[in-house]
Amino acid sequence: MRKNIVAGNWKMNKTLQEGLALATELNEVLAGASLKCDVVIGTPFIHLASVTAAVDTKVVGVAAQNCAAKESGAYTGEVSAAMVKSTGAEYVILGHSERREYYGETSTILNDKVALALANGLTPIYCCGEALEVRNANEQNAFVKTQLDETVFNLSAEDFAKIVIAYEPIWAIGTGVTASTEQAQDMLAYIRGLIVDKFGKEMAENTSILYGGSCNAKNAPELFSQPDIDGGLIGGASLKVADFKAIIDAF
């Protein structure tokens, strides 16, 4: 049975000291709580080792926000999947729209990143989603299908079973605009249907698919009540414990 997951993406926010304080506070708030979902925080690279040491990773899972497409070598400034794993982190966010848009990440690059993440025992949280012009042209389904066909749908069934999918409507990230519950559910149901076609019904029923577009404490209960929405990839609302906890409690 697939897991419900609420994953926070801190993006490029919080100094090491601030991040450690945030993670510690979240760990304290969640300790002993009766949770109906797994909780993950995606921190900047410099936080990973400190945060994993400071939290109970059975309560708060830790993710990197990226990893390199190379195993090791002369790649100044890059952080390998093996390095991420060595910090105690268990997850890595890959294919985020900001990485695709700002840093030119292609399907070829992402295939290498996913392969290295899996080889090092990390769980990829793999992002897909369309921009406003694609949505306005009513081409969102074909666009997302291509993103998946070119990347994670190339995996073996054994490896695909190890990943989490996150749908992020780019037009609803940081804009204050949220996809309607119907739009979110329709897309996640469509993605699950694609998984059925590619890997079978059992795989689809066991794959966690998250919604990642301006999810907050107000809309989370309605979003999470939908049959194909297994949680959220949360941006700004993950930077304050009270806000993040309210989303976690929406299950």
WOFEN-V491634 format. One record per pair of residues at least 24 apart in sequence whose C-alpha atoms are under 10 Angstrom apart, sorted by the first residue. I is the first residue (numbers start at 1). J is the second residue. Records with the same first field share a line. If there is no record, write none. Layout:
# WOFEN-V491634
I->J / J
This chain:
# WOFEN-V491634
1->202 / 203 / 204 / 205 / 206 / 207 / 208
2->164 / 203 / 204 / 205 / 206 / 207 / 208 / 209 / 230
3->36 / 37 / 38 / 164 / 206 / 207 / 208 / 209 / 230 / 231
4->36 / 37 / 38 / 39 / 208 / 209 / 210 / 224 / 229 / 230 / 231 / 232 / 248 / 251
5->36 / 37 / 38 / 39 / 40 / 164 / 208 / 209 / 210 / 229 / 230 / 231 / 232 / 233 / 248 / 251
6->36 / 37 / 38 / 39 / 40 / 41 / 210 / 211 / 212 / 230 / 231 / 232 / 233 / 234 / 238 / 244 / 245 / 247 / 248 / 249 / 250 / 251
7->37 / 38 / 39 / 40 / 41 / 42 / 60 / 61 / 62 / 63 / 93 / 125 / 166 / 210 / 212 / 231 / 232 / 233 / 234 / 235 / 238 / 244 / 248
8->39 / 40 / 41 / 42 / 43 / 62 / 63 / 212 / 232 / 233 / 234 / 235 / 236 / 237 / 238 / 239 / 244
9->40 / 41 / 42 / 43 / 44 / 63 / 64 / 65 / 93 / 212 / 233 / 234 / 235 / 236 / 237 / 238 / 239
10->41 / 42 / 43 / 44 / 64 / 65 / 234 / 235 / 236 / 237 / 238 / 239
11->42 / 43 / 44 / 64 / 65 / 98 / 235 / 236 / 238 / 239
12->43 / 44 / 45 / 65
13->43 / 44 / 236 / 239
14->43 / 44 / 47 / 239
15->44 / 46 / 47
16->43 / 44 / 45 / 46 / 47 / 48 / 50 / 51
17->47 / 50
18->47
19->43 / 44 / 46 / 47 / 48 / 50 / 51 / 239
20->47 / 48 / 50 / 51 / 52 / 53 / 54 / 55
21->51 / 54
22->51 / 238 / 239 / 240 / 241
23->47 / 50 / 51 / 52 / 54 / 55 / 60 / 62 / 239 / 240 / 241
24->51 / 52 / 53 / 54 / 55 / 56 / 60 / 241
25->55 / 240 / 241 / 242
26->55 / 59 / 60 / 238 / 240 / 241 / 242 / 244 / 245
27->54 / 55 / 56 / 57 / 59 / 60 / 241
28->55 / 56 / 59
29->241 / 242 / 245
30->56 / 59 / 60 / 241 / 245 / 248
31->55 / 56 / 58 / 59 / 60
32->59
33->59
34->249
35->59 / 248 / 249 / 251
36->248 / 249 / 250 / 251
37->230 / 231 / 248 / 249 / 250 / 251
38->231 / 248
39->231 / 232 / 244 / 245 / 248
40->89 / 90 / 91 / 233 / 234
41->65 / 89 / 91 / 233 / 234 / 238 / 239
42->66 / 89 / 91 / 92 / 93 / 233 / 234 / 235 / 238
43->89 / 92 / 93
45->79 / 83 / 84 / 87
47->87
48->84 / 85 / 86 / 87 / 88 / 89
49->83 / 84 / 85 / 86 / 87 / 88 / 89
50->87 / 88
51->87 / 88 / 89
52->87 / 88 / 89 / 90
53->87 / 88 / 89
57->88 / 89 / 90
61->88 / 89 / 90 / 91
62->87 / 88 / 89 / 90 / 91 / 92
63->88 / 89 / 90 / 91 / 92 / 93 / 122 / 123 / 124 / 125
64->89 / 90 / 91 / 92 / 93 / 94 / 122 / 124 / 125
65->91 / 92 / 93 / 94 / 95 / 96 / 99 / 124 / 125
66->91 / 92 / 93 / 94 / 95 / 96 / 99 / 113 / 117 / 124 / 125
67->92 / 93 / 94 / 110 / 113 / 114 / 116 / 117
68->109 / 110 / 112 / 113 / 114 / 116 / 117
69->105 / 108 / 109 / 110 / 111 / 112 / 113 / 114 / 115 / 116 / 117
70->109 / 112 / 113 / 116
71->112 / 113 / 116 / 117 / 120
80->113 / 116 / 117 / 120
81->113 / 114 / 115 / 116 / 117 / 118 / 119 / 120 / 121 / 122
82->116 / 117 / 119 / 120 / 121 / 122
83->120
84->117 / 120 / 122
85->117 / 120 / 121 / 122
86->120
88->122
89->121 / 122 / 123
90->117 / 120 / 121 / 122 / 123 / 124
91->117 / 118 / 121 / 122 / 123 / 124 / 125 / 163 / 164
92->117 / 118 / 122 / 123 / 124 / 125 / 126 / 163
93->117 / 122 / 123 / 124 / 125 / 126 / 127 / 164 / 165 / 166 / 233
94->123 / 124 / 125 / 126 / 127 / 128 / 165 / 166
95->124 / 125 / 126 / 127 / 128 / 129 / 147 / 151 / 166
96->125 / 126 / 127 / 128 / 129 / 166 / 167 / 168 / 170
97->127 / 128 / 129 / 130 / 131 / 168 / 169 / 170 / 173
98->170
100->127 / 128
106->147 / 150 / 151
107->146 / 147 / 148 / 149 / 150 / 151 / 152
108->150 / 151
109->151
110->150 / 151 / 152
111->150 / 151 / 152 / 154 / 155
112->151
114->151 / 152 / 155 / 159 / 163
115->152 / 155 / 159
118->159 / 160 / 162 / 163
119->159
121->162
122->162 / 163
123->159 / 161 / 162 / 163 / 164
124->160 / 162 / 163 / 164 / 165 / 166
125->162 / 163 / 164 / 165 / 166 / 208 / 209 / 210 / 233
126->151 / 152 / 163 / 164 / 165 / 166 / 167 / 209 / 210
127->164 / 165 / 166 / 167 / 168 / 169 / 209 / 210 / 211 / 212 / 233
128->165 / 166 / 167 / 168 / 169 / 170 / 191 / 212
129->166 / 167 / 168 / 169 / 170 / 171 / 187 / 211 / 212 / 213
130->167 / 168 / 169 / 170 / 171 / 172
131->168 / 169 / 170 / 171 / 172 / 173
132->169 / 170 / 171 / 172
133->171
134->170 / 171
135->169 / 170 / 171
140->169 / 187
141->186 / 187 / 190 / 191
144->187 / 190 / 191
145->190 / 191 / 194
148->191 / 194 / 195
149->194 / 198
153->194 / 195 / 198 / 199
154->198
156->199
157->198 / 199 / 200 / 203
158->199 / 203
160->195 / 199 / 203 / 207
161->199 / 203 / 204 / 206 / 207 / 208
162->207 / 208
163->207 / 208 / 209
164->206 / 207 / 208 / 209 / 210 / 230
165->191 / 192 / 207 / 208 / 209 / 210 / 211 / 230 / 233
166->208 / 209 / 210 / 211 / 212 / 213 / 229 / 230 / 231 / 232 / 233
167->191 / 209 / 210 / 211 / 212 / 213 / 229 / 232 / 233
168->210 / 211 / 212 / 213 / 214 / 232 / 233
169->211 / 212 / 213 / 214
170->212 / 213 / 214
171->213 / 214
172->212 / 213 / 214 / 215
173->212 / 213 / 214 / 215 / 234 / 235 / 236
174->213 / 214 / 235 / 236
175->213 / 214
176->213 / 214 / 215
177->213 / 214 / 215
178->212 / 213 / 214 / 215 / 216 / 219
179->211 / 212 / 213 / 214 / 215 / 223
180->219 / 222 / 223
181->219 / 220 / 222 / 223 / 224 / 225 / 226 / 229
182->223 / 226
184->210 / 211 / 212 / 213 / 223 / 226 / 228 / 229
185->211 / 223 / 224 / 225 / 226 / 227 / 228 / 229
186->226 / 228 / 229
187->211 / 228 / 229
188->226 / 227 / 228 / 229 / 230
189->226 / 227 / 228 / 229
190->228
191->228
192->228
209->233
210->234
215->247
216->243 / 244 / 246 / 247 / 248 / 250
217->242 / 243 / 244 / 245 / 246 / 247 / 248 / 249 / 250
218->243 / 246 / 247 / 250
219->247 / 250
220->246 / 247 / 248 / 249 / 250 / 251
221->246 / 247 / 248 / 249 / 250 / 251
222->250 / 251
223->250 / 251
224->250 / 251
225->250 / 251
